[in-house]
């Protein structure tokens, strides 16, 4: 569990490419379209995408799933073989040559990006006259590591890093100078989602439905270290699940220590809201618009913050094994051998990464649906899209029991991507696997390995 927690934790801590791109891997159908869903998604799959689609004509009267999940790992500086060794988390100690090589490879603003999502359960029910209600529980994680040369050398060489040669604490450089261009972000959310949608206008050639969504969020962990443009900020709030040794910090007044217990042991909570509209004109045209993740998180357990300061020399030799995040968290979070002097905090509030999604689609036939979508950030915080995402996708059923999904997309920090999804379908049952980018699966350099799967999706009836 310890190795898993750090990989997943690293997953949510931001990323100009992954966390900031807000990639959703909990829905295998959406992953197969490269992330498009504002006009495609129906039933519970519309949660967090466009709640207006809950009331779309032709949606299942009842739909539910258990255990849909997905994972994406990418880098613009590491090789596929290196990422595979991190995933294995064998614990094998690194040689000095390997440590020096990793210090070079991690000198990149896109050294490592990771997303992981899991929907434990989701259900939607269409109620006569009232509308459609939906619920889901989802674990959402994402992470980003981007390091400048000094940070990468400190990470893997520790006290032997060149910046620490002839080191004098009184004249040491400021963090904002030594680590400029470094960003390490992580977050882990446990979400309980509720959504409602109903038809607003029902005419022979025009339908309009609207929806709202609410989510209660438990924050399992967050770490946000950003050094850029002469500024340095850092904060962390990590569940006891991460097993961080806070040392003397834990005894300081004002530190809200959470003791080790059972379960996820959240250290923060928040509330988020979604709103959406879905329009159908005739039998072909569909248009959707939504705003998602309106709200805030409040972190108040194991909370520590740090501002710009003179850099501290490590006492350790840095990361010594492929159990990367376990050791990296001790260096950049609030461990006993951290680069920062963290101060205890009582409470810290941060906005959620609000996003606008607009899309249009054509339902050509029962077997073919195509669409385009644009997503853009409405704020610039950890977790926000770095820039606009644009994609086009289609769902095609060559046979009644098989649906294929694909498309093209780019932006939001990604390069050009070609997704692919394969779904086995019957009138009541679906199972599928998908990848966000086929080309990334095949690349030895700058790899992006992604996949999502679900094998227990059921649908009953159709709304009229």
C-alpha positions in Angstrom: 0.0 0.0 0.0 2.9 2.3 0.7 4.3 2.2 -2.8 0.8 2.6 -4.3 0.0 5.6 -2.2 3.0 7.5 -3.4 2.4 6.7 -7.0 -1.3 7.7 -6.7 -0.4 10.7 -4.6 2.0 11.9 -7.2 -0.8 11.5 -9.5 -2.9 14.4 -8.3 -0.3 17.0 -7.6 -0.7 19.0 -10.6 0.9 18.8 -13.9 1.1 21.1 -16.8 0.4 18.0 -18.8 -1.7 15.7 -16.6 -3.1 17.3 -13.5 -3.4 20.5 -15.3 -4.9 18.7 -18.3 -7.4 17.2 -15.9 -7.5 13.9 -17.8 -10.4 11.7 -16.7 -9.5 8.0 -16.7 -12.5 6.7 -14.7 -14.6 6.3 -17.8 -13.3 3.9 -20.5 -15.7 5.2 -23.1 -14.5 8.8 -22.7 -10.9 7.8 -22.7 -11.4 6.0 -26.0 -12.5 9.3 -27.5 -9.5 11.1 -26.1 -11.5 12.8 -23.4 -14.5 14.0 -25.3 -17.8 13.7 -23.6 -19.8 16.9 -23.5 -22.2 15.7 -26.2 -21.4 11.9 -26.0 -21.7 11.1 -22.3 -25.1 9.8 -21.0 -26.4 8.3 -17.7 -23.9 8.4 -14.8 -21.0 8.9 -17.3 -22.2 12.5 -17.6 -21.2 13.2 -14.0 -18.4 15.8 -14.0 -18.7 16.2 -17.8 -22.1 17.6 -18.6 -25.0 17.0 -16.2 -27.4 18.3 -18.9 -26.9 15.0 -20.7 -28.5 13.0 -17.9 -31.9 13.9 -19.4 -31.0 13.2 -23.0 -33.6 11.2 -25.0 -32.5 7.7 -25.6 -30.4 7.5 -22.3 -30.9 4.3 -20.2 -33.6 4.4 -17.6 -31.3 2.7 -15.2 -27.5 2.3 -15.5 -24.8 1.3 -13.1 -21.3 0.1 -12.9 -18.8 -1.2 -10.4 -15.0 -0.9 -10.7 -14.2 1.2 -13.7 -10.5 2.4 -13.6 -7.7 3.9 -15.6 -4.1 5.0 -15.5 -1.9 7.3 -17.5 1.9 7.8 -17.2 3.9 10.1 -19.5 7.2 11.8 -19.8 9.0 14.1 -22.3 12.5 13.3 -21.0 12.4 9.6 -19.7 12.5 6.5 -21.8 9.9 3.7 -21.7 12.3 1.4 -20.0 13.0 3.9 -17.2 9.3 4.4 -16.6 8.7 0.7 -16.5 11.3 0.4 -13.7 9.5 3.0 -11.7 6.2 1.2 -12.1 7.7 -2.0 -11.0 8.9 -0.2 -7.8 11.2 -3.1 -7.1 13.0 -1.2 -4.3 16.4 -2.1 -5.9 19.0 0.4 -4.9 20.4 2.7 -7.6 24.0 2.7 -8.5 25.9 5.9 -8.5 25.9 5.9 -12.3 22.2 5.3 -12.4 21.6 8.2 -10.0 23.7 10.6 -12.1 21.9 9.4 -15.3 18.5 10.0 -13.6 19.5 13.4 -12.5 20.2 14.3 -16.2 17.0 12.7 -17.4 14.8 14.4 -14.8 16.1 17.8 -15.7 13.0 18.7 -17.6 9.8 20.7 -17.1 7.9 17.6 -18.1 9.9 14.9 -16.4 7.0 12.7 -15.2 3.2 13.0 -15.3 0.8 10.5 -13.8 -3.0 10.3 -13.6 -5.1 7.6 -11.9 -8.8 7.3 -11.5 -11.1 4.7 -10.2 -14.9 4.7 -10.0 -15.9 2.3 -7.2 -19.6 2.5 -8.0 -21.9 4.7 -10.1 -25.6 4.6 -10.8 -28.2 6.7 -12.6 -32.0 6.4 -12.6 -34.6 8.1 -14.7 -37.7 9.0 -12.7 -41.0 9.8 -14.5 -41.8 13.5 -14.6 -39.0 14.4 -12.1 -35.9 13.8 -14.2 -32.7 11.7 -13.9 -30.6 11.4 -10.8 -27.1 10.0 -10.6 -24.5 9.1 -8.0 -20.9 8.0 -8.1 -17.9 7.6 -5.9 -14.5 8.2 -7.5 -10.9 8.2 -6.5 -9.1 10.9 -8.5 -5.4 11.3 -8.5 -2.8 13.1 -10.6 0.8 14.2 -10.4 3.5 16.2 -12.1 7.2 16.4 -11.7 9.2 19.1 -13.5 12.7 19.9 -12.2 15.5 22.3 -13.1 19.1 21.0 -13.1 19.8 21.8 -9.4 16.5 20.2 -8.3 17.2 17.1 -10.3 20.7 16.7 -8.9 19.5 17.3 -5.3 16.8 14.7 -5.9 19.1 11.9 -6.8 22.5 13.0 -5.5 21.4 14.5 -2.2 24.2 16.1 -0.2 26.6 15.2 -2.9 24.8 17.5 -5.4 27.2 20.1 -7.0 25.2 23.0 -5.5 26.2 21.7 -2.0 29.9 21.7 -2.6 31.6 24.3 -0.3 28.1 25.0 1.1 27.7 27.8 3.6 24.2 28.1 5.1 24.6 31.8 5.7 25.3 32.5 2.1 23.3 29.8 0.5 21.1 30.8 -2.5 17.4 31.4 -2.1 15.1 28.6 -3.2 13.6 30.9 -5.8 17.1 31.3 -7.4 18.4 27.7 -7.0 15.3 25.8 -8.1 13.8 28.3 -10.6 11.6 26.3 -13.1 10.8 23.5 -10.6 7.3 22.3 -10.1 6.2 19.2 -8.0 2.5 18.8 -7.5 0.3 16.0 -6.2 -3.2 15.6 -5.1 -5.5 12.7 -4.2 -9.3 13.2 -3.9 -12.0 10.9 -2.8 -15.2 12.3 -4.4 -18.9 11.6 -3.7 -20.8 12.9 -6.7 -24.5 13.7 -7.0 -26.1 15.0 -10.2 -29.6 15.8 -11.6 -30.8 16.5 -15.1 -34.2 17.1 -16.7 -35.7 18.3 -19.9 -36.5 22.0 -20.1 -37.9 22.2 -23.6 -39.5 19.3 -25.5 -40.7 20.2 -29.1 -40.9 18.0 -32.2 -37.6 19.3 -33.7 -35.9 20.8 -30.6 -35.1 19.6 -27.2 -33.2 21.3 -24.4 -32.2 19.7 -21.1 -30.2 21.1 -18.2 -28.4 19.6 -15.2 -26.5 20.4 -12.1 -24.0 18.4 -10.1 -22.6 18.6 -6.6 -19.6 16.7 -5.2 -18.4 16.4 -1.7 -14.6 16.0 -1.8 -12.4 14.4 0.8 -8.8 15.5 0.3 -6.5 12.5 1.0 -3.3 14.4 0.2 -1.9 17.5 -1.6 1.7 18.7 -2.2 2.3 21.8 -4.3 5.8 23.1 -4.7 6.2 25.8 -7.4 9.3 27.9 -8.1 9.1 30.3 -11.0 9.7 34.0 -11.9 11.6 34.8 -8.7 8.9 33.3 -6.4 8.8 30.2 -4.3 5.7 28.7 -2.7 5.1 25.3 -1.1 2.5 23.6 0.9 1.5 20.1 1.8 -1.3 18.3 3.7 -0.8 14.5 3.5 -2.9 11.8 5.1 -1.2 9.6 7.7 -1.5 7.0 4.9 1.7 8.6 3.4 3.7 7.8 6.5 5.6 11.1 6.5 8.0 11.5 9.5 7.3 15.1 10.6 9.9 15.0 13.3 10.0 18.1 15.6 7.4 19.9 13.4 4.7 17.6 14.9 5.3 19.1 18.3 5.0 22.7 17.3 2.0 24.7 18.4 -0.6 25.0 15.7 0.2 21.8 13.9 -2.9 19.8 13.5 -1.4 16.3 13.5 -3.5 13.5 12.2 -2.6 10.2 13.8 -2.3 6.9 11.9 -5.6 5.0 11.8 -7.6 3.0 9.3 -9.1 4.0 6.0 -8.0 6.9 3.7 -7.8 9.4 6.7 -8.5 12.6 4.7 -6.8 15.9 5.7 -9.1 18.3 3.9 -12.5 18.6 2.4 -14.2 20.6 -0.3 -17.4 21.2 -2.3 -17.7 21.4 -6.1 -20.4 22.1 -8.5 -21.1 21.5 -12.2 -23.8 23.0 -14.5 -24.6 22.0 -18.0 -27.0 22.3 -21.0 -27.6 19.8 -23.8 -29.5 20.7 -26.9 -30.9 18.4 -29.7 -32.0 19.9 -33.0 -33.8 17.5 -35.3 -32.5 13.9 -35.3 -28.9 14.8 -36.1 -27.4 17.8 -34.3 -26.4 17.8 -30.7 -24.8 20.7 -28.8 -23.5 20.7 -25.2 -21.9 23.2 -22.9 -20.9 22.8 -19.3 -18.8 24.5 -16.5 -17.3 22.0 -14.1 -15.4 22.1 -10.8 -16.8 25.3 -9.4 -15.8 25.4 -5.7 -13.0 25.2 -3.2 -10.9 22.8 -1.1 -10.0 23.4 2.5 -6.9 21.7 3.8 -6.5 21.6 7.6 -4.8 18.3 8.6 -1.0 17.9 8.7 -0.9 21.3 6.9 2.5 22.9 6.4 3.5 25.9 4.3 6.8 27.4 3.2 7.8 30.6 1.5 11.0 31.6 -0.2 14.1 31.0 2.0 17.7 30.0 1.8 18.1 26.4 0.6 19.0 23.7 3.1 21.6 21.1 2.6 20.3 17.5 2.7 21.7 15.0 5.1 20.8 12.1 2.9 22.2 10.8 -0.4 18.9 11.6 -2.2 16.7 9.1 -3.9 18.4 5.7 -3.6 15.9 3.4 -5.2 13.1 3.1 -7.8 10.6 3.6 -5.1 10.7 7.2 -6.3 7.8 9.0 -4.7 8.4 7.6 -1.2 11.8 9.2 -1.0 11.0 12.3 -3.1 8.2 13.2 -0.7 10.6 13.3 2.2 12.9 15.8 0.3 10.2 18.2 -1.0 7.4 17.7 1.4 7.8 18.0 5.2 10.0 15.1 6.1 12.9 15.3 8.5 15.4 15.8 5.6 13.5 18.4 3.6 14.9 21.2 1.5 12.4 23.6 3.1 11.7 24.8 6.6 7.9 24.3 6.8 5.6 26.2 9.2 2.5 24.6 10.7 -0.8 25.9 9.4 -4.4 25.7 10.7 -6.2 26.0 7.4 -5.6 26.7 3.7 -8.3 27.3 1.1 -7.7 26.7 -2.6 -10.1 27.0 -5.6 -10.9 24.0 -7.7 -9.7 24.1 -11.3 -12.8 25.4 -13.1 -13.2 24.5 -16.7 -15.6 25.4 -19.6 -16.5 22.7 -22.1 -18.3 23.3 -25.4 -19.0 20.7 -28.0 -21.1 19.8 -31.0 -22.0 16.4 -32.5 -23.8 14.6 -35.2 -25.8 11.4 -34.5 -25.6 10.2 -38.1 -27.4 6.9 -37.3 -27.8 4.3 -34.5 -24.4 3.1 -35.4 -22.4 6.3 -35.9 -22.0 9.4 -33.8 -19.3 12.1 -34.3 -18.4 15.2 -32.3 -15.9 18.0 -31.7 -15.1 19.6 -28.4 -13.2 22.5 -26.9 -12.2 22.8 -23.2 -10.6 25.9 -21.7 -9.6 26.9 -18.2 -11.5 29.6 -16.3 -8.8 30.1 -13.7 -5.0 29.5 -13.4 -4.3 27.4 -10.3 -2.8 24.0 -9.7 -5.0 21.6 -11.6 -6.1 24.1 -14.3 -5.6 23.5 -18.0 -2.4 25.2 -19.1 -4.1 26.0 -22.4 -7.1 25.1 -24.5 -7.8 21.5 -25.4 -9.4 20.7 -28.8 -10.5 17.3 -30.0 -12.6 15.4 -32.5 -14.0 11.9 -32.0 -16.4 9.3 -33.2 -18.2 6.2 -32.0 -18.9 3.5 -34.7 -20.7 0.2 -34.4 -19.6 -2.1 -37.3 -21.7 -4.8 -35.6 -24.5 -4.6 -33.0 -22.2 -6.2 -30.4 -19.1 -4.0 -31.0 -18.4 -0.3 -30.7 -15.2 1.4 -31.8 -14.1 4.8 -30.6 -11.3 7.0 -31.9 -10.4 10.5 -32.9 -7.6 13.1 -32.8 -6.8 15.7 -30.1 -4.2 18.2 -28.9 -3.6 21.1 -26.6 -3.8 21.3 -22.8 -0.1 20.5 -22.7 -0.5 17.3 -24.8 1.0 16.7 -28.2 -1.0 15.3 -31.0 -2.9 12.2 -29.8 -4.9 9.4 -31.4 -7.2 7.6 -28.9 -8.7 4.1 -29.4 -11.6 2.4 -27.5 -13.1 -1.1 -28.0 -16.4 -1.9 -26.3 -18.3 -5.1 -26.3 -22.0 -4.2 -26.0 -25.4 -5.9 -25.7 -28.8 -4.3 -24.9 -28.0 -4.5 -21.2 -24.3 -5.0 -20.8 -21.0 -3.3 -21.8 -17.4 -4.0 -21.2 -14.5 -2.1 -22.7 -10.9 -1.1 -22.8 -9.3 2.0 -24.2 -6.2 4.2 -24.5 -5.9 7.9 -24.7 -3.1 7.8 -27.3 -2.1 4.8 -29.4 1.1 6.4 -30.6 2.2 7.0 -27.0 2.0 3.2 -26.3 4.5 2.6 -29.1 7.0 5.3 -28.4 10.3 4.3 -26.8 11.2 8.0 -26.1 8.8 10.5 -24.7 6.4 7.7 -23.9 2.8 8.1 -22.8 1.2 4.9 -21.6 -2.5 5.1 -20.8 -5.4 2.8 -20.5 -8.9 2.5 -19.0 -11.2 -0.4 -18.5 -14.6 -1.4 -17.2 -16.2 -4.8 -17.2 -19.4 -4.4 -15.1 -21.5 -1.7 -16.9 -25.2 -2.4 -17.1 -28.0 -0.4 -18.8 -31.8 -1.1 -18.7 -34.5 0.5 -20.8 -34.5 3.8 -22.8 -36.0 7.2 -22.0 -38.4 8.5 -24.6 
